[in-house]
């Protein structure tokens, strides 16, 4: 019988899309401060969402929740053209 070996992969971080989305939000916060509104969750990662919320990002599910003149970013998953 052949010897079998299991190799466990080490975590390597986020995909480039997640890294890019988070970097863009961090740059927007640094440039203009808070609050910064994000339409829907930016990425599927609760720890990232909580950290961004702690830095002043307000996540909304309806654009009507953003006050006039508020700065908005969209989730990394995109939105419909409408």
Phi and psi restraints in degrees (range 20) as a CNS / XPLOR table:
assign (resid 1 and name C) (resid 2 and name N)
       (resid 2 and name CA) (resid 2 and name C) 1.0 -74.0 20.0 2
assign (resid 2 and name N) (resid 2 and name CA)
       (resid 2 and name C) (resid 3 and name N) 1.0 142.6 20.0 2
assign (resid 2 and name C) (resid 3 and name N)
       (resid 3 and name CA) (resid 3 and name C) 1.0 -73.3 20.0 2
assign (resid 3 and name N) (resid 3 and name CA)
       (resid 3 and name C) (resid 4 and name N) 1.0 132.8 20.0 2
assign (resid 3 and name C) (resid 4 and name N)
       (resid 4 and name CA) (resid 4 and name C) 1.0 -110.4 20.0 2
assign (resid 4 and name N) (resid 4 and name CA)
       (resid 4 and name C) (resid 5 and name N) 1.0 144.4 20.0 2
assign (resid 4 and name C) (resid 5 and name N)
       (resid 5 and name CA) (resid 5 and name C) 1.0 -130.2 20.0 2
assign (resid 5 and name N) (resid 5 and name CA)
       (resid 5 and name C) (resid 6 and name N) 1.0 137.2 20.0 2
assign (resid 5 and name C) (resid 6 and name N)
       (resid 6 and name CA) (resid 6 and name C) 1.0 -107.5 20.0 2
assign (resid 6 and name N) (resid 6 and name CA)
       (resid 6 and name C) (resid 7 and name N) 1.0 127.7 20.0 2
assign (resid 6 and name C) (resid 7 and name N)
       (resid 7 and name CA) (resid 7 and name C) 1.0 -113.6 20.0 2
assign (resid 7 and name N) (resid 7 and name CA)
       (resid 7 and name C) (resid 8 and name N) 1.0 123.2 20.0 2
assign (resid 7 and name C) (resid 8 and name N)
       (resid 8 and name CA) (resid 8 and name C) 1.0 -92.5 20.0 2
assign (resid 8 and name N) (resid 8 and name CA)
       (resid 8 and name C) (resid 9 and name N) 1.0 127.7 20.0 2
assign (resid 8 and name C) (resid 9 and name N)
       (resid 9 and name CA) (resid 9 and name C) 1.0 -76.7 20.0 2
assign (resid 9 and name N) (resid 9 and name CA)
       (resid 9 and name C) (resid 10 and name N) 1.0 146.0 20.0 2
assign (resid 9 and name C) (resid 10 and name N)
       (resid 10 and name CA) (resid 10 and name C) 1.0 -89.1 20.0 2
assign (resid 10 and name N) (resid 10 and name CA)
       (resid 10 and name C) (resid 11 and name N) 1.0 144.5 20.0 2
assign (resid 10 and name C) (resid 11 and name N)
       (resid 11 and name CA) (resid 11 and name C) 1.0 -57.8 20.0 2
assign (resid 11 and name N) (resid 11 and name CA)
       (resid 11 and name C) (resid 12 and name N) 1.0 140.5 20.0 2
assign (resid 11 and name C) (resid 12 and name N)
       (resid 12 and name CA) (resid 12 and name C) 1.0 -118.5 20.0 2
assign (resid 12 and name N) (resid 12 and name CA)
       (resid 12 and name C) (resid 13 and name N) 1.0 8.5 20.0 2
assign (resid 12 and name C) (resid 13 and name N)
       (resid 13 and name CA) (resid 13 and name C) 1.0 101.3 20.0 2
assign (resid 13 and name N) (resid 13 and name CA)
       (resid 13 and name C) (resid 14 and name N) 1.0 -164.5 20.0 2
assign (resid 13 and name C) (resid 14 and name N)
       (resid 14 and name CA) (resid 14 and name C) 1.0 -88.4 20.0 2
assign (resid 14 and name N) (resid 14 and name CA)
       (resid 14 and name C) (resid 15 and name N) 1.0 158.7 20.0 2
assign (resid 14 and name C) (resid 15 and name N)
       (resid 15 and name CA) (resid 15 and name C) 1.0 -68.6 20.0 2
assign (resid 15 and name N) (resid 15 and name CA)
       (resid 15 and name C) (resid 16 and name N) 1.0 165.6 20.0 2
assign (resid 15 and name C) (resid 16 and name N)
       (resid 16 and name CA) (resid 16 and name C) 1.0 -64.5 20.0 2
assign (resid 16 and name N) (resid 16 and name CA)
       (resid 16 and name C) (resid 17 and name N) 1.0 -31.8 20.0 2
assign (resid 16 and name C) (resid 17 and name N)
       (resid 17 and name CA) (resid 17 and name C) 1.0 -65.3 20.0 2
assign (resid 17 and name N) (resid 17 and name CA)
       (resid 17 and name C) (resid 18 and name N) 1.0 -42.3 20.0 2
assign (resid 17 and name C) (resid 18 and name N)
       (resid 18 and name CA) (resid 18 and name C) 1.0 -66.7 20.0 2
assign (resid 18 and name N) (resid 18 and name CA)
       (resid 18 and name C) (resid 19 and name N) 1.0 -45.4 20.0 2
assign (resid 18 and name C) (resid 19 and name N)
       (resid 19 and name CA) (resid 19 and name C) 1.0 -58.7 20.0 2
assign (resid 19 and name N) (resid 19 and name CA)
       (resid 19 and name C) (resid 20 and name N) 1.0 -42.6 20.0 2
assign (resid 19 and name C) (resid 20 and name N)
       (resid 20 and name CA) (resid 20 and name C) 1.0 -64.9 20.0 2
assign (resid 20 and name N) (resid 20 and name CA)
       (resid 20 and name C) (resid 21 and name N) 1.0 -44.3 20.0 2
assign (resid 20 and name C) (resid 21 and name N)
       (resid 21 and name CA) (resid 21 and name C) 1.0 -62.6 20.0 2
assign (resid 21 and name N) (resid 21 and name CA)
       (resid 21 and name C) (resid 22 and name N) 1.0 -45.7 20.0 2
assign (resid 21 and name C) (resid 22 and name N)
       (resid 22 and name CA) (resid 22 and name C) 1.0 -66.2 20.0 2
assign (resid 22 and name N) (resid 22 and name CA)
       (resid 22 and name C) (resid 23 and name N) 1.0 -40.8 20.0 2
assign (resid 22 and name C) (resid 23 and name N)
       (resid 23 and name CA) (resid 23 and name C) 1.0 -61.8 20.0 2
assign (resid 23 and name N) (resid 23 and name CA)
       (resid 23 and name C) (resid 24 and name N) 1.0 -40.1 20.0 2
assign (resid 23 and name C) (resid 24 and name N)
       (resid 24 and name CA) (resid 24 and name C) 1.0 -65.6 20.0 2
assign (resid 24 and name N) (resid 24 and name CA)
       (resid 24 and name C) (resid 25 and name N) 1.0 -41.2 20.0 2
assign (resid 24 and name C) (resid 25 and name N)
       (resid 25 and name CA) (resid 25 and name C) 1.0 -67.1 20.0 2
assign (resid 25 and name N) (resid 25 and name CA)
       (resid 25 and name C) (resid 26 and name N) 1.0 -42.0 20.0 2
assign (resid 25 and name C) (resid 26 and name N)
       (resid 26 and name CA) (resid 26 and name C) 1.0 -62.3 20.0 2
assign (resid 26 and name N) (resid 26 and name CA)
       (resid 26 and name C) (resid 27 and name N) 1.0 -38.2 20.0 2
assign (resid 26 and name C) (resid 27 and name N)
       (resid 27 and name CA) (resid 27 and name C) 1.0 -66.2 20.0 2
assign (resid 27 and name N) (resid 27 and name CA)
       (resid 27 and name C) (resid 28 and name N) 1.0 -39.9 20.0 2
assign (resid 27 and name C) (resid 28 and name N)
       (resid 28 and name CA) (resid 28 and name C) 1.0 -64.9 20.0 2
assign (resid 28 and name N) (resid 28 and name CA)
       (resid 28 and name C) (resid 29 and name N) 1.0 -39.8 20.0 2
assign (resid 28 and name C) (resid 29 and name N)
       (resid 29 and name CA) (resid 29 and name C) 1.0 -64.4 20.0 2
assign (resid 29 and name N) (resid 29 and name CA)
       (resid 29 and name C) (resid 30 and name N) 1.0 -43.1 20.0 2
assign (resid 29 and name C) (resid 30 and name N)
       (resid 30 and name CA) (resid 30 and name C) 1.0 -66.3 20.0 2
assign (resid 30 and name N) (resid 30 and name CA)
       (resid 30 and name C) (resid 31 and name N) 1.0 -36.1 20.0 2
assign (resid 30 and name C) (resid 31 and name N)
       (resid 31 and name CA) (resid 31 and name C) 1.0 -74.7 20.0 2
assign (resid 31 and name N) (resid 31 and name CA)
       (resid 31 and name C) (resid 32 and name N) 1.0 -39.4 20.0 2
assign (resid 31 and name C) (resid 32 and name N)
       (resid 32 and name CA) (resid 32 and name C) 1.0 -127.1 20.0 2
assign (resid 32 and name N) (resid 32 and name CA)
       (resid 32 and name C) (resid 33 and name N) 1.0 -4.3 20.0 2
assign (resid 32 and name C) (resid 33 and name N)
       (resid 33 and name CA) (resid 33 and name C) 1.0 78.3 20.0 2
assign (resid 33 and name N) (resid 33 and name CA)
       (resid 33 and name C) (resid 34 and name N) 1.0 -171.7 20.0 2
assign (resid 33 and name C) (resid 34 and name N)
       (resid 34 and name CA) (resid 34 and name C) 1.0 -100.8 20.0 2
assign (resid 34 and name N) (resid 34 and name CA)
       (resid 34 and name C) (resid 35 and name N) 1.0 165.2 20.0 2
assign (resid 34 and name C) (resid 35 and name N)
       (resid 35 and name CA) (resid 35 and name C) 1.0 -78.8 20.0 2
assign (resid 35 and name N) (resid 35 and name CA)
       (resid 35 and name C) (resid 36 and name N) 1.0 152.7 20.0 2
assign (resid 35 and name C) (resid 36 and name N)
       (resid 36 and name CA) (resid 36 and name C) 1.0 -123.6 20.0 2
assign (resid 36 and name N) (resid 36 and name CA)
       (resid 36 and name C) (resid 37 and name N) 1.0 126.6 20.0 2
assign (resid 36 and name C) (resid 37 and name N)
       (resid 37 and name CA) (resid 37 and name C) 1.0 -95.3 20.0 2
assign (resid 37 and name N) (resid 37 and name CA)
       (resid 37 and name C) (resid 38 and name N) 1.0 143.0 20.0 2
assign (resid 37 and name C) (resid 38 and name N)
       (resid 38 and name CA) (resid 38 and name C) 1.0 -126.3 20.0 2
assign (resid 38 and name N) (resid 38 and name CA)
       (resid 38 and name C) (resid 39 and name N) 1.0 121.1 20.0 2
assign (resid 38 and name C) (resid 39 and name N)
       (resid 39 and name CA) (resid 39 and name C) 1.0 -76.5 20.0 2
assign (resid 39 and name N) (resid 39 and name CA)
       (resid 39 and name C) (resid 40 and name N) 1.0 109.2 20.0 2
assign (resid 39 and name C) (resid 40 and name N)
       (resid 40 and name CA) (resid 40 and name C) 1.0 71.1 20.0 2
assign (resid 40 and name N) (resid 40 and name CA)
       (resid 40 and name C) (resid 41 and name N) 1.0 172.5 20.0 2
assign (resid 40 and name C) (resid 41 and name N)
       (resid 41 and name CA) (resid 41 and name C) 1.0 -69.1 20.0 2
assign (resid 41 and name N) (resid 41 and name CA)
       (resid 41 and name C) (resid 42 and name N) 1.0 135.8 20.0 2
assign (resid 41 and name C) (resid 42 and name N)
       (resid 42 and name CA) (resid 42 and name C) 1.0 -62.5 20.0 2
assign (resid 42 and name N) (resid 42 and name CA)
       (resid 42 and name C) (resid 43 and name N) 1.0 -46.2 20.0 2
assign (resid 42 and name C) (resid 43 and name N)
       (resid 43 and name CA) (resid 43 and name C) 1.0 -141.7 20.0 2
assign (resid 43 and name N) (resid 43 and name CA)
       (resid 43 and name C) (resid 44 and name N) 1.0 167.5 20.0 2
assign (resid 43 and name C) (resid 44 and name N)
       (resid 44 and name CA) (resid 44 and name C) 1.0 -91.1 20.0 2
assign (resid 44 and name N) (resid 44 and name CA)
       (resid 44 and name C) (resid 45 and name N) 1.0 70.7 20.0 2
assign (resid 44 and name C) (resid 45 and name N)
       (resid 45 and name CA) (resid 45 and name C) 1.0 -154.6 20.0 2
assign (resid 45 and name N) (resid 45 and name CA)
       (resid 45 and name C) (resid 46 and name N) 1.0 108.4 20.0 2
assign (resid 45 and name C) (resid 46 and name N)
       (resid 46 and name CA) (resid 46 and name C) 1.0 -60.2 20.0 2
assign (resid 46 and name N) (resid 46 and name CA)
       (resid 46 and name C) (resid 47 and name N) 1.0 -37.5 20.0 2
assign (resid 46 and name C) (resid 47 and name N)
       (resid 47 and name CA) (resid 47 and name C) 1.0 -66.4 20.0 2
assign (resid 47 and name N) (resid 47 and name CA)
       (resid 47 and name C) (resid 48 and name N) 1.0 -40.5 20.0 2
assign (resid 47 and name C) (resid 48 and name N)
       (resid 48 and name CA) (resid 48 and name C) 1.0 -66.0 20.0 2
assign (resid 48 and name N) (resid 48 and name CA)
       (resid 48 and name C) (resid 49 and name N) 1.0 -44.1 20.0 2
assign (resid 48 and name C) (resid 49 and name N)
       (resid 49 and name CA) (resid 49 and name C) 1.0 -60.9 20.0 2
assign (resid 49 and name N) (resid 49 and name CA)
       (resid 49 and name C) (resid 50 and name N) 1.0 -45.3 20.0 2
assign (resid 49 and name C) (resid 50 and name N)
       (resid 50 and name CA) (resid 50 and name C) 1.0 -63.3 20.0 2
assign (resid 50 and name N) (resid 50 and name CA)
       (resid 50 and name C) (resid 51 and name N) 1.0 -41.0 20.0 2
assign (resid 50 and name C) (resid 51 and name N)
       (resid 51 and name CA) (resid 51 and name C) 1.0 -65.5 20.0 2
assign (resid 51 and name N) (resid 51 and name CA)
       (resid 51 and name C) (resid 52 and name N) 1.0 -42.3 20.0 2
assign (resid 51 and name C) (resid 52 and name N)
       (resid 52 and name CA) (resid 52 and name C) 1.0 -67.3 20.0 2
assign (resid 52 and name N) (resid 52 and name CA)
       (resid 52 and name C) (resid 53 and name N) 1.0 -39.4 20.0 2
assign (resid 52 and name C) (resid 53 and name N)
       (resid 53 and name CA) (resid 53 and name C) 1.0 -61.2 20.0 2
assign (resid 53 and name N) (resid 53 and name CA)
       (resid 53 and name C) (resid 54 and name N) 1.0 -38.3 20.0 2
assign (resid 53 and name C) (resid 54 and name N)
       (resid 54 and name CA) (resid 54 and name C) 1.0 -65.9 20.0 2
assign (resid 54 and name N) (resid 54 and name CA)
       (resid 54 and name C) (resid 55 and name N) 1.0 -20.5 20.0 2
assign (resid 54 and name C) (resid 55 and name N)
       (resid 55 and name CA) (resid 55 and name C) 1.0 -96.7 20.0 2
assign (resid 55 and name N) (resid 55 and name CA)
       (resid 55 and name C) (resid 56 and name N) 1.0 1.0 20.0 2
assign (resid 55 and name C) (resid 56 and name N)
       (resid 56 and name CA) (resid 56 and name C) 1.0 111.4 20.0 2
assign (resid 56 and name N) (resid 56 and name CA)
       (resid 56 and name C) (resid 57 and name N) 1.0 9.2 20.0 2
assign (resid 56 and name C) (resid 57 and name N)
       (resid 57 and name CA) (resid 57 and name C) 1.0 -85.7 20.0 2
assign (resid 57 and name N) (resid 57 and name CA)
       (resid 57 and name C) (resid 58 and name N) 1.0 129.0 20.0 2
assign (resid 57 and name C) (resid 58 and name N)
       (resid 58 and name CA) (resid 58 and name C) 1.0 -107.4 20.0 2
assign (resid 58 and name N) (resid 58 and name CA)
       (resid 58 and name C) (resid 59 and name N) 1.0 117.7 20.0 2
assign (resid 58 and name C) (resid 59 and name N)
       (resid 59 and name CA) (resid 59 and name C) 1.0 -90.4 20.0 2
assign (resid 59 and name N) (resid 59 and name CA)
       (resid 59 and name C) (resid 60 and name N) 1.0 128.4 20.0 2
assign (resid 59 and name C) (resid 60 and name N)
       (resid 60 and name CA) (resid 60 and name C) 1.0 -127.4 20.0 2
assign (resid 60 and name N) (resid 60 and name CA)
       (resid 60 and name C) (resid 61 and name N) 1.0 149.1 20.0 2
assign (resid 60 and name C) (resid 61 and name N)
       (resid 61 and name CA) (resid 61 and name C) 1.0 -102.2 20.0 2
assign (resid 61 and name N) (resid 61 and name CA)
       (resid 61 and name C) (resid 62 and name N) 1.0 -3.1 20.0 2
assign (resid 61 and name C) (resid 62 and name N)
       (resid 62 and name CA) (resid 62 and name C) 1.0 -140.6 20.0 2
assign (resid 62 and name N) (resid 62 and name CA)
       (resid 62 and name C) (resid 63 and name N) 1.0 125.9 20.0 2
assign (resid 62 and name C) (resid 63 and name N)
       (resid 63 and name CA) (resid 63 and name C) 1.0 -63.7 20.0 2
assign (resid 63 and name N) (resid 63 and name CA)
       (resid 63 and name C) (resid 64 and name N) 1.0 -19.6 20.0 2
assign (resid 63 and name C) (resid 64 and name N)
       (resid 64 and name CA) (resid 64 and name C) 1.0 -65.0 20.0 2
assign (resid 64 and name N) (resid 64 and name CA)
       (resid 64 and name C) (resid 65 and name N) 1.0 -18.2 20.0 2
assign (resid 64 and name C) (resid 65 and name N)
       (resid 65 and name CA) (resid 65 and name C) 1.0 -78.5 20.0 2
assign (resid 65 and name N) (resid 65 and name CA)
       (resid 65 and name C) (resid 66 and name N) 1.0 -9.3 20.0 2
assign (resid 65 and name C) (resid 66 and name N)
       (resid 66 and name CA) (resid 66 and name C) 1.0 -89.4 20.0 2
assign (resid 66 and name N) (resid 66 and name CA)
       (resid 66 and name C) (resid 67 and name N) 1.0 124.6 20.0 2
assign (resid 66 and name C) (resid 67 and name N)
       (resid 67 and name CA) (resid 67 and name C) 1.0 -66.4 20.0 2
assign (resid 67 and name N) (resid 67 and name CA)
       (resid 67 and name C) (resid 68 and name N) 1.0 156.5 20.0 2
assign (resid 67 and name C) (resid 68 and name N)
       (resid 68 and name CA) (resid 68 and name C) 1.0 -54.1 20.0 2
assign (resid 68 and name N) (resid 68 and name CA)
       (resid 68 and name C) (resid 69 and name N) 1.0 131.9 20.0 2
assign (resid 68 and name C) (resid 69 and name N)
       (resid 69 and name CA) (resid 69 and name C) 1.0 84.6 20.0 2
assign (resid 69 and name N) (resid 69 and name CA)
       (resid 69 and name C) (resid 70 and name N) 1.0 -2.9 20.0 2
assign (resid 69 and name C) (resid 70 and name N)
       (resid 70 and name CA) (resid 70 and name C) 1.0 -69.0 20.0 2
assign (resid 70 and name N) (resid 70 and name CA)
       (resid 70 and name C) (resid 71 and name N) 1.0 146.9 20.0 2
assign (resid 70 and name C) (resid 71 and name N)
       (resid 71 and name CA) (resid 71 and name C) 1.0 -89.0 20.0 2
assign (resid 71 and name N) (resid 71 and name CA)
       (resid 71 and name C) (resid 72 and name N) 1.0 132.9 20.0 2
assign (resid 71 and name C) (resid 72 and name N)
       (resid 72 and name CA) (resid 72 and name C) 1.0 -128.1 20.0 2
assign (resid 72 and name N) (resid 72 and name CA)
       (resid 72 and name C) (resid 73 and name N) 1.0 135.8 20.0 2
assign (resid 72 and name C) (resid 73 and name N)
       (resid 73 and name CA) (resid 73 and name C) 1.0 -115.6 20.0 2
assign (resid 73 and name N) (resid 73 and name CA)
       (resid 73 and name C) (resid 74 and name N) 1.0 154.1 20.0 2
assign (resid 73 and name C) (resid 74 and name N)
       (resid 74 and name CA) (resid 74 and name C) 1.0 -103.4 20.0 2
assign (resid 74 and name N) (resid 74 and name CA)
       (resid 74 and name C) (resid 75 and name N) 1.0 157.7 20.0 2
assign (resid 74 and name C) (resid 75 and name N)
       (resid 75 and name CA) (resid 75 and name C) 1.0 -61.7 20.0 2
assign (resid 75 and name N) (resid 75 and name CA)
       (resid 75 and name C) (resid 76 and name N) 1.0 159.9 20.0 2
assign (resid 75 and name C) (resid 76 and name N)
       (resid 76 and name CA) (resid 76 and name C) 1.0 -67.5 20.0 2
assign (resid 76 and name N) (resid 76 and name CA)
       (resid 76 and name C) (resid 77 and name N) 1.0 -11.0 20.0 2
assign (resid 76 and name C) (resid 77 and name N)
       (resid 77 and name CA) (resid 77 and name C) 1.0 -87.1 20.0 2
assign (resid 77 and name N) (resid 77 and name CA)
       (resid 77 and name C) (resid 78 and name N) 1.0 -6.2 20.0 2
assign (resid 77 and name C) (resid 78 and name N)
       (resid 78 and name CA) (resid 78 and name C) 1.0 85.5 20.0 2
assign (resid 78 and name N) (resid 78 and name CA)
       (resid 78 and name C) (resid 79 and name N) 1.0 171.6 20.0 2
assign (resid 78 and name C) (resid 79 and name N)
       (resid 79 and name CA) (resid 79 and name C) 1.0 -140.3 20.0 2
assign (resid 79 and name N) (resid 79 and name CA)
       (resid 79 and name C) (resid 80 and name N) 1.0 162.5 20.0 2
assign (resid 79 and name C) (resid 80 and name N)
       (resid 80 and name CA) (resid 80 and name C) 1.0 -68.3 20.0 2
assign (resid 80 and name N) (resid 80 and name CA)
       (resid 80 and name C) (resid 81 and name N) 1.0 149.8 20.0 2
assign (resid 80 and name C) (resid 81 and name N)
       (resid 81 and name CA) (resid 81 and name C) 1.0 -55.1 20.0 2
assign (resid 81 and name N) (resid 81 and name CA)
       (resid 81 and name C) (resid 82 and name N) 1.0 -33.5 20.0 2
